Amino acid sequence: MGKKSRLKKERKITMKFAGSPMLTEDGGIHSIVEGEKPSPEKLKEMEKAYQENIRKSPMWNMMVKEYGKVEAEKLLLQCKVKID
């Protein structure tokens, strides 16, 4: 198995959701995820994937329409993956 395939498989295991995402009062989204705590590098990778998913979603179009592309990009950078 090549390195790329192995990484893709690891990503699927790391990001496998154990429950439905939950919205919090402060607008955050919390999820319970199976697996070991990700490394700082893996956390950055997850964050980039999360931001890219937002960019491909209808929410991104709403953000751009309401705030303009420059401000929407700034807001997107505030969308972080955090492990508690």
C-alpha positions as CSV (number, residue, x, y, z in Angstrom):
1,M,0.0,0.0,0.0
2,G,1.4,3.4,-1.0
3,K,2.0,6.3,1.4
4,K,-0.9,8.3,-0.1
5,S,-3.4,5.4,0.3
6,R,-2.2,4.8,3.9
7,L,-2.7,8.5,4.7
8,K,-6.2,8.5,3.1
9,K,-7.1,5.4,5.2
10,E,-5.8,7.0,8.4
11,R,-7.7,10.2,7.7
12,K,-10.9,8.2,7.4
13,I,-10.3,6.5,10.7
14,T,-9.3,9.7,12.5
15,M,-12.3,11.7,11.2
16,K,-15.0,8.9,11.6
17,F,-17.8,10.5,13.5
18,A,-19.3,8.7,16.5
19,G,-22.3,11.0,16.8
20,S,-24.1,13.8,15.1
21,P,-22.5,17.3,15.2
22,M,-24.0,19.5,17.9
23,L,-24.5,23.3,17.6
24,T,-23.6,25.3,20.7
25,E,-25.0,28.6,22.0
26,D,-21.9,30.5,20.8
27,G,-22.3,29.2,17.3
28,G,-19.7,26.5,17.6
29,I,-20.1,23.0,16.2
30,H,-19.1,20.1,18.4
31,S,-18.6,16.5,17.3
32,I,-17.5,13.3,19.0
33,V,-14.9,11.6,16.9
34,E,-13.5,8.0,17.3
35,G,-9.8,7.4,17.5
36,E,-6.7,8.8,19.1
37,K,-6.0,12.5,19.6
38,P,-4.6,13.8,16.3
39,S,-1.1,15.3,16.1
40,P,-0.7,19.0,15.5
41,E,0.0,18.3,11.8
42,K,-3.1,16.1,11.5
43,L,-5.1,18.8,13.2
44,K,-4.0,21.4,10.6
45,E,-4.9,18.9,7.9
46,M,-8.4,18.4,9.4
47,E,-8.8,22.2,9.7
48,K,-7.9,22.7,6.0
49,A,-10.4,20.0,5.0
50,Y,-13.1,21.6,7.2
51,Q,-12.5,25.0,5.6
52,E,-12.5,23.5,2.1
53,N,-15.8,21.8,2.8
54,I,-17.2,25.1,3.9
55,R,-15.9,26.7,0.7
56,K,-17.7,24.1,-1.4
57,S,-21.0,24.4,0.6
58,P,-24.0,26.7,0.0
59,M,-23.0,28.5,3.2
60,W,-19.9,29.8,1.4
61,N,-22.0,31.5,-1.3
62,M,-24.2,33.1,1.5
63,M,-21.1,34.4,3.2
64,V,-19.7,35.9,0.0
65,K,-23.0,37.4,-0.8
66,E,-23.4,39.0,2.6
67,Y,-19.8,40.0,3.4
68,G,-18.0,40.1,0.1
69,K,-15.2,37.7,-0.9
70,V,-12.4,39.3,1.1
71,E,-14.3,39.4,4.3
72,A,-15.7,35.9,3.7
73,E,-12.1,34.6,3.4
74,K,-11.2,36.2,6.7
75,L,-14.2,34.6,8.3
76,L,-13.3,31.3,6.9
77,L,-9.9,31.4,8.5
78,Q,-11.7,31.7,11.9
79,C,-13.3,28.3,11.3
80,K,-11.0,26.1,13.3
81,V,-10.7,22.5,14.4
82,K,-10.2,22.4,18.2
83,I,-9.6,19.4,20.4
84,D,-10.8,19.6,24.0
